[in-house]
Amino acid sequence: MSTISILQSKKQNYINKKNHALDQITRYERLYESLSAFKTTVSQSQEEFHSVNTNKLSMLSDVVNVKKNSITVQRYYTGMQNVFLGIGSKIIGVIYSVLIKSISAKLKSYLNSIDDYEANIVLYDRKIAEIDCQIEMEKKLRN
């Protein structure tokens, strides 16, 4: 096998690696876009939950004046206040926060992967250019 053939084979290997890296970048960009859209949905859901919970708690305050005269209303008020301010509401808030942090961490990992593949592409392009120069030198030596 000639030196030029060996160099061309090496060049093709780097071209294949570059193409694979480009495919992976496209893959991670799609994953990023999809997860980013999901994060937006989760954030909106979190805001809606807090908004609805706050509005219901606000409506519950209208019961305050009536509760003085009725034991049933007092119990209803206390129970509903526990629902809106209690452990369940707090757990949901924590779940949203943890989910959003997890999504953010995964998005960051996607960006890091894209950066790594882009750095590899720069390396592959440099190697391809070096091999092209070596091929040209070999061709000149043969002439």
Helices and strands as residue ranges (DSSP letters): H 3-60, G 61-63, H 64-67, H 71-85, H 87-142
